[in-house]
């Protein structure tokens, strides 16, 4: 790893890493408890897909709202509000006794969790020059994968020892421990007394033009930029794939290969460990290319094309006759997604002034959540349809085929929208989507 990230910037990355770990840990608990909850509440696949849709809808709205809220409140206070909301919601799952109740607390969880990425990406933009943002983003984004690795070990153990309600309470309460460290250690660089003068100069080495507080672009203004639509399209077409892996992968392994989800799940640990490598490696690749003299846009696009190609082999999972070939193919696809994610988040801060980054992340994140809202409806329909014909595996095979080509389609459309990914200028008229 490069050593010039700076000592205190490592503290910032660590805070973002653990927040993202907790964010995804709380999100994934329901997927691991799905077989148990299906029995207790008599859920069908369609019922479960509706609960996922409720979460996705709230998450989409939350991204839009938190994107604007963080622009107004600042990163520190905005992140604090988000953490409190999602931790309370995660613990509240233990208090509900109906499918409707699960829908309600999932909505609150989605609303709060939506604040994580707008706040984290903004913190990276505040603390890192462009040549290191993808690496920093890849490191903190790998926290999502650590959460996904910890969950298949931690949640089944809590389930077996105490029960499903305690699993929600224990995992949900962890966020309040993180909040103490966040309030003590985080501040923007210009106000951080622990930061050395040389490191502050390095943080500001891009000499990016700044918008004054309160002068961030409005939602309407942002939608007039091609650069905003690059992020919207990329998120809309690829976010649903990760959510499919997150919410249905445990069930896929259980129904297809008889994996016992009441025990620590090595296949799930392997998949999500691979995504950690993908997240950090994906961020490192484009950052390394930039440091070797590549233009920022070329480095990001080349890396993202490579990652899009690495997802394609997942369509071969249909030929897996045992769990381990399927684990290998899905691990590659999931790792490539996280490598893609590290870079797509970074292009928002490459193209927009720092004060407008939370709103761009919010708008694009909302688009991704809308895609993630629609895709579970298709997933639930297909799995119930194929289950009725005693061919549930056929449903998963079709879904893996859709996953395999989504990233190439996204990359092609993003390139058409903004071939050079020109940074947005604050004063001149924006490049419009329509001439």
C-alpha positions as CSV (number, residue, x, y, z in Angstrom):
1,X,0.0,0.0,0.0
2,X,1.2,3.5,-0.7
3,X,2.5,5.3,2.4
4,X,1.7,8.9,1.3
5,X,-1.9,8.7,2.2
6,X,-0.9,10.3,5.4
7,X,-1.3,9.1,9.0
8,X,-4.5,11.0,9.9
9,X,-6.1,10.2,6.6
10,X,-5.8,6.5,7.5
11,X,-7.8,7.4,10.6
12,X,-10.5,8.8,8.3
13,X,-10.5,5.7,6.1
14,X,-10.7,3.5,9.1
15,X,-13.8,5.3,10.4
16,X,-15.5,5.0,7.0
17,X,-14.5,1.4,6.7
18,X,-16.1,0.4,10.0
19,X,-19.2,2.4,9.4
20,X,-19.7,0.6,6.1
21,X,-19.0,-2.8,7.7
22,X,-21.8,-2.1,10.2
23,X,-24.1,-0.7,7.5
24,X,-23.9,-4.0,5.5
25,X,-23.9,-6.2,8.6
26,X,-27.3,-4.7,9.6
27,X,-28.6,-5.0,6.1
28,X,-27.7,-8.6,5.6
29,X,-29.1,-10.1,8.8
30,X,-32.6,-10.6,7.2
31,X,-31.1,-12.5,4.3
32,X,-29.4,-15.0,6.6
33,X,-32.5,-15.4,8.8
34,X,-34.8,-15.7,5.7
35,X,-35.4,-19.5,6.0
36,X,-36.3,-19.2,9.7
37,X,-38.5,-16.1,9.2
38,X,-40.2,-17.8,6.2
39,X,-41.3,-20.6,8.5
40,X,-42.4,-18.3,11.4
41,X,-44.3,-15.9,9.2
42,X,-45.3,-18.2,6.3
43,X,-43.6,-16.0,3.6
44,X,-43.5,-16.9,0.0
45,X,-40.7,-15.7,-2.3
46,X,-43.0,-13.0,-3.5
47,X,-43.7,-11.9,0.1
48,X,-39.9,-11.6,0.8
49,X,-39.4,-9.7,-2.5
50,X,-42.0,-7.2,-1.3
51,X,-40.1,-6.6,1.9
52,X,-36.9,-6.1,-0.1
53,X,-38.8,-3.7,-2.3
54,X,-40.0,-1.7,0.7
55,X,-36.4,-1.4,1.9
56,X,-35.2,-0.4,-1.6
57,X,-37.9,2.2,-1.9
58,X,-37.0,3.8,1.4
59,X,-33.3,3.6,0.6
60,X,-33.9,5.3,-2.7
61,X,-35.7,8.2,-1.1
62,X,-33.2,8.3,1.7
63,X,-30.3,8.7,-0.7
64,X,-31.9,11.7,-2.3
65,X,-32.8,13.3,1.0
66,X,-29.4,12.5,2.7
67,X,-27.5,13.7,-0.3
68,X,-29.1,17.2,0.2
69,X,-29.0,17.0,4.0
70,X,-25.3,16.3,4.1
71,X,-24.6,19.2,1.7
72,X,-26.4,21.4,4.2
73,X,-25.4,19.9,7.6
74,X,-21.9,18.8,6.7
75,X,-20.4,15.3,6.7
76,X,-20.0,14.9,10.5
77,X,-23.5,15.8,11.5
78,X,-25.1,14.2,8.5
79,X,-23.3,10.9,9.1
80,X,-24.3,11.0,12.8
81,X,-28.0,11.4,11.9
82,X,-27.9,8.5,9.4
83,X,-26.1,6.1,11.9
84,X,-28.6,6.8,14.7
85,X,-31.6,6.2,12.4
86,X,-30.4,2.9,10.9
87,X,-29.1,1.5,14.2
88,X,-32.4,2.1,15.9
89,X,-34.3,0.6,13.0
90,X,-32.0,-2.5,12.9
91,X,-32.7,-3.2,16.6
92,X,-36.4,-2.6,16.1
93,X,-36.7,-5.7,14.0
94,X,-36.8,-7.7,17.2
95,X,-40.0,-5.9,18.3
96,X,-42.2,-6.7,15.3
97,X,-44.5,-9.7,15.0
98,X,-46.0,-9.5,11.6
99,X,-45.0,-9.2,7.9
100,X,-46.3,-5.6,7.9
101,X,-44.1,-4.8,10.9
102,X,-41.1,-6.1,9.1
103,X,-41.9,-3.9,6.1
104,X,-42.2,-0.9,8.4
105,X,-38.8,-1.4,10.2
106,X,-37.1,-2.3,6.9
107,X,-38.3,1.0,5.5
108,X,-36.8,2.9,8.4
109,X,-33.6,0.9,8.1
110,X,-33.4,1.8,4.4
111,X,-34.0,5.4,5.1
112,X,-31.1,5.6,7.6
113,X,-28.7,3.3,5.7
114,X,-29.0,5.6,2.7
115,X,-26.9,8.2,4.4
116,X,-23.8,6.0,4.5
117,X,-22.4,6.4,1.0
118,X,-23.2,10.1,0.4
119,X,-21.4,10.9,3.6
120,X,-18.5,8.5,3.1
121,X,-17.8,9.6,-0.5
122,X,-18.0,13.2,0.5
123,X,-15.5,12.5,3.3
124,X,-13.1,10.9,0.8
125,X,-13.5,14.0,-1.5
126,X,-12.7,16.2,1.5
127,X,-9.6,14.3,2.6
128,X,-8.0,12.9,-0.6
129,X,-6.7,14.2,-3.9
130,X,-8.1,12.6,-7.0
131,X,-5.2,10.3,-7.6
132,X,-5.9,8.5,-4.4
133,X,-9.7,8.7,-4.1
134,X,-10.4,5.4,-5.8
135,X,-8.0,3.6,-3.5
136,X,-9.5,5.3,-0.4
137,X,-13.0,4.5,-1.7
138,X,-12.0,0.9,-2.4
139,X,-10.7,0.5,1.1
140,X,-13.7,1.9,2.9
141,X,-16.1,0.1,0.5
142,X,-14.4,-3.2,1.4
143,X,-16.1,-2.7,4.7
144,X,-19.3,-3.8,3.0
145,X,-17.6,-7.1,2.2
146,X,-16.2,-7.5,5.7
147,X,-19.8,-7.1,7.0
148,X,-20.9,-9.7,4.6
149,X,-18.1,-12.0,5.7
150,X,-18.8,-11.5,9.4
151,X,-22.6,-11.9,9.1
152,X,-22.6,-15.6,7.9
153,X,-20.5,-16.5,10.9
154,X,-22.0,-14.2,13.5
155,X,-25.7,-14.3,12.8
156,X,-26.1,-18.1,12.6
157,X,-24.2,-18.3,16.0
158,X,-26.5,-15.8,17.6
159,X,-29.5,-17.5,16.0
160,X,-28.5,-20.9,17.4
161,X,-27.6,-19.6,20.9
162,X,-30.3,-17.0,21.5
163,X,-32.8,-16.7,18.6
164,X,-33.6,-14.5,15.6
165,X,-34.7,-11.5,17.7
166,X,-31.4,-11.3,19.5
167,X,-29.6,-11.4,16.2
168,X,-31.2,-8.1,15.2
169,X,-30.6,-6.5,18.6
170,X,-27.0,-7.4,18.9
171,X,-26.0,-6.4,15.4
172,X,-28.0,-3.2,15.5
173,X,-26.4,-2.0,18.7
174,X,-22.8,-2.1,17.3
175,X,-23.4,1.2,15.4
176,X,-23.6,3.2,18.7
177,X,-20.1,2.1,19.6
178,X,-18.8,3.4,16.2
179,X,-20.6,6.7,16.8
180,X,-18.4,7.5,19.8
181,X,-15.2,7.3,17.7
182,X,-16.8,9.3,14.9
183,X,-17.7,12.2,17.1
184,X,-14.3,12.2,18.7
185,X,-12.0,11.8,15.7
186,X,-13.7,13.2,12.6
187,X,-13.6,16.8,11.3
188,X,-13.0,18.4,7.9
189,X,-9.3,19.0,7.1
190,X,-9.3,22.7,7.6
191,X,-10.7,22.3,11.1
192,X,-8.8,19.2,12.2
193,X,-6.3,20.2,14.8
194,X,-4.6,16.8,14.7
195,X,-3.6,17.3,11.0
196,X,-0.1,18.4,10.1
197,X,0.5,21.4,7.8
198,X,2.2,19.3,5.1
199,X,-0.6,16.8,5.1
200,X,-3.2,19.6,4.8
201,X,-1.3,20.9,1.8
202,X,-1.3,17.5,0.2
203,X,-5.1,17.1,0.8
204,X,-5.6,20.3,-1.1
205,X,-3.0,19.6,-3.8
206,X,-5.7,19.3,-6.6
207,X,-6.5,23.0,-6.2
208,X,-10.1,22.2,-7.0
209,X,-12.4,25.2,-7.3
210,X,-14.8,25.4,-4.4
211,X,-18.4,26.4,-4.1
212,X,-19.3,28.5,-1.1
213,X,-21.5,26.9,1.6
214,X,-25.1,26.8,0.4
215,X,-24.1,27.2,-3.3
216,X,-24.1,23.6,-4.2
217,X,-25.9,22.8,-7.4
218,X,-29.7,22.1,-7.0
219,X,-31.2,18.8,-8.0
220,X,-32.6,20.4,-11.1
221,X,-29.3,21.9,-12.1
222,X,-27.5,18.6,-11.6
223,X,-29.9,16.8,-13.9
224,X,-28.9,19.1,-16.7
225,X,-25.4,17.7,-16.7
226,X,-24.4,14.7,-18.8
227,X,-21.9,13.9,-16.1
228,X,-24.8,13.3,-13.6
229,X,-26.4,10.9,-16.0
230,X,-23.2,8.9,-16.3
231,X,-23.5,8.2,-12.6
232,X,-27.3,7.6,-12.8
233,X,-27.0,5.1,-15.6
234,X,-24.1,3.2,-14.1
235,X,-25.8,2.8,-10.7
236,X,-29.3,1.9,-12.1
237,X,-27.9,-1.0,-14.2
238,X,-25.5,-2.5,-11.7
239,X,-26.7,-1.8,-8.1
240,X,-29.5,-4.4,-8.5
241,X,-27.0,-7.1,-9.1
242,X,-25.2,-6.6,-5.8
243,X,-28.5,-6.5,-4.0
244,X,-29.5,-9.8,-5.6
245,X,-26.2,-11.3,-4.4
246,X,-26.8,-9.8,-0.9
247,X,-30.4,-10.8,-0.4
248,X,-30.8,-14.1,-2.4
249,X,-27.3,-15.7,-2.3
250,X,-27.8,-17.5,1.1
251,X,-31.2,-18.8,-0.1
252,X,-29.6,-19.9,-3.5
253,X,-27.0,-22.0,-1.8
254,X,-29.5,-23.4,0.7
255,X,-32.1,-24.5,-1.9
256,X,-29.6,-25.5,-4.6
257,X,-26.8,-27.1,-2.7
258,X,-28.5,-27.8,0.7
259,X,-26.3,-25.4,2.6
260,X,-27.3,-25.3,6.3
261,X,-27.7,-21.6,7.2
262,X,-28.0,-22.3,10.9
263,X,-24.2,-23.0,10.9
264,X,-21.4,-20.7,9.9
265,X,-21.4,-20.6,6.1
266,X,-17.9,-21.1,4.5
267,X,-19.2,-20.6,0.9
268,X,-20.7,-17.2,1.8
269,X,-17.5,-16.2,3.7
270,X,-15.4,-17.1,0.6
271,X,-17.7,-15.1,-1.7
272,X,-17.6,-12.0,0.4
273,X,-13.9,-12.3,1.2
274,X,-13.3,-12.2,-2.5
275,X,-15.3,-9.0,-2.8
276,X,-12.9,-7.4,-0.3
277,X,-10.0,-8.1,-2.6
278,X,-12.0,-6.8,-5.5
279,X,-12.9,-3.5,-3.7
280,X,-9.4,-2.7,-2.7
281,X,-7.8,-4.0,-5.8
282,X,-10.3,-2.1,-8.0
283,X,-9.5,1.2,-6.3
284,X,-5.8,0.5,-6.4
285,X,-5.8,-0.2,-10.1
286,X,-7.2,3.1,-11.4
287,X,-5.2,5.0,-8.8
288,X,-2.0,3.3,-9.9
289,X,-2.7,4.1,-13.5
290,X,-3.2,7.8,-12.7
291,X,0.0,7.8,-10.8
292,X,1.8,6.4,-13.8
293,X,0.6,9.3,-15.9
294,X,-2.8,8.1,-17.3
295,X,-5.5,10.8,-17.6
296,X,-8.1,10.3,-14.8
297,X,-11.0,9.5,-17.2
298,X,-9.0,7.0,-19.2
299,X,-7.8,5.2,-16.0
300,X,-11.2,5.0,-14.5
301,X,-12.8,3.8,-17.8
302,X,-10.2,1.2,-18.6
303,X,-10.4,-0.3,-15.1
304,X,-14.2,-0.4,-15.2
305,X,-14.3,-2.1,-18.6
306,X,-12.0,-4.8,-17.2
307,X,-14.3,-5.3,-14.2
308,X,-17.4,-5.4,-16.5
309,X,-15.8,-8.2,-18.4
310,X,-15.0,-10.2,-15.3
311,X,-18.6,-10.4,-14.3
312,X,-19.6,-12.2,-17.6
313,X,-18.4,-15.7,-16.5
314,X,-21.1,-15.8,-13.8
315,X,-23.5,-17.0,-16.5
316,X,-21.6,-20.3,-16.4
317,X,-22.9,-21.0,-12.8
318,X,-25.8,-22.8,-14.4
319,X,-23.4,-25.7,-15.3
320,X,-22.2,-26.1,-11.7
321,X,-23.0,-29.5,-10.4
322,X,-21.6,-28.9,-6.9
323,X,-21.4,-25.8,-4.7
324,X,-17.7,-25.0,-5.2
325,X,-17.6,-24.2,-8.9
326,X,-20.7,-21.9,-8.3
327,X,-18.8,-20.3,-5.4
328,X,-15.8,-19.6,-7.6
329,X,-17.9,-18.0,-10.4
330,X,-20.1,-15.9,-8.1
331,X,-17.0,-14.9,-6.1
332,X,-15.4,-13.5,-9.3
333,X,-18.6,-11.6,-10.2
334,X,-19.1,-10.2,-6.8
335,X,-15.4,-9.1,-6.5
336,X,-15.7,-7.5,-9.9
337,X,-18.8,-5.6,-8.8
338,X,-17.1,-4.2,-5.8
339,X,-14.1,-3.2,-7.9
340,X,-16.6,-1.4,-10.3
341,X,-18.3,0.2,-7.3
342,X,-15.0,1.7,-6.0
343,X,-14.5,3.4,-9.3
344,X,-18.1,4.5,-10.1
345,X,-18.3,6.3,-6.8
346,X,-15.0,8.0,-7.4
347,X,-16.0,9.4,-10.9
348,X,-18.7,11.5,-9.1
349,X,-16.0,13.3,-7.1
350,X,-13.8,13.4,-10.2
351,X,-16.4,15.4,-12.2
352,X,-18.2,17.6,-9.6
353,X,-17.1,20.2,-6.9
354,X,-16.9,18.8,-3.4
355,X,-20.0,20.6,-2.2
356,X,-22.1,19.0,-4.9
357,X,-20.8,15.4,-4.5
358,X,-23.4,14.4,-1.8
359,X,-26.3,15.4,-4.0
360,X,-24.8,13.6,-7.1
361,X,-24.3,10.5,-5.0
362,X,-27.8,10.8,-3.7
363,X,-29.4,11.2,-7.1
364,X,-27.3,8.3,-8.7
365,X,-27.8,6.2,-5.6
366,X,-31.6,6.7,-5.8
367,X,-31.4,5.6,-9.4
368,X,-29.6,2.5,-8.3
369,X,-32.1,1.9,-5.6
370,X,-35.0,2.2,-8.1
371,X,-33.3,-0.5,-10.2
372,X,-32.9,-2.5,-7.0
373,X,-36.6,-1.9,-6.3
374,X,-37.7,-3.2,-9.7
375,X,-35.3,-6.2,-9.9
376,X,-36.5,-8.0,-6.8
377,X,-40.0,-8.0,-8.2
378,X,-38.6,-9.9,-11.2
379,X,-36.6,-12.1,-9.0
380,X,-39.5,-13.1,-6.8
381,X,-41.8,-13.6,-9.8
382,X,-39.2,-15.8,-11.7
383,X,-38.3,-17.9,-8.6
384,X,-42.0,-18.5,-7.7
385,X,-42.7,-19.3,-11.4
386,X,-39.9,-21.8,-11.7
387,X,-40.6,-23.3,-8.3
388,X,-44.2,-24.0,-9.4
389,X,-42.6,-26.1,-12.2
390,X,-40.2,-27.8,-9.8
391,X,-37.3,-26.0,-11.5
392,X,-36.1,-23.4,-9.0
393,X,-32.5,-23.7,-10.3
394,X,-33.8,-22.6,-13.8
395,X,-34.9,-19.3,-12.3
396,X,-31.5,-18.7,-10.8
397,X,-29.8,-19.6,-14.0
398,X,-31.8,-17.0,-15.9
399,X,-31.1,-14.4,-13.3
400,X,-27.3,-15.1,-13.4
401,X,-27.4,-14.5,-17.2
402,X,-29.0,-11.1,-16.7
403,X,-26.3,-10.3,-14.1
404,X,-23.5,-11.3,-16.4
405,X,-24.2,-8.7,-19.1
406,X,-25.5,-5.7,-17.1
407,X,-22.1,-4.2,-16.5
408,X,-21.0,-4.2,-20.2
409,X,-24.3,-2.5,-21.0
410,X,-23.8,0.1,-18.3
411,X,-20.2,0.8,-19.4
412,X,-21.2,1.3,-23.0
413,X,-24.0,3.8,-22.1
414,X,-21.7,5.7,-19.7
415,X,-19.1,6.1,-22.4
416,X,-21.7,7.4,-24.9
417,X,-23.0,10.0,-22.4
418,X,-19.5,11.4,-21.5
419,X,-16.6,10.0,-23.5
420,X,-14.0,12.2,-21.8
421,X,-15.8,12.7,-18.4
422,X,-15.0,16.4,-18.4
423,X,-15.2,17.9,-14.9
424,X,-18.1,20.2,-14.4
425,X,-17.3,23.9,-14.3
426,X,-18.9,26.0,-11.6
427,X,-19.7,29.1,-13.6
428,X,-20.1,28.3,-17.3
429,X,-23.3,26.8,-18.7
430,X,-23.4,23.0,-18.2
431,X,-23.1,20.5,-21.0
432,X,-26.7,19.5,-21.5
433,X,-28.1,16.0,-22.2
434,X,-30.0,17.3,-25.2
435,X,-28.4,19.7,-27.6
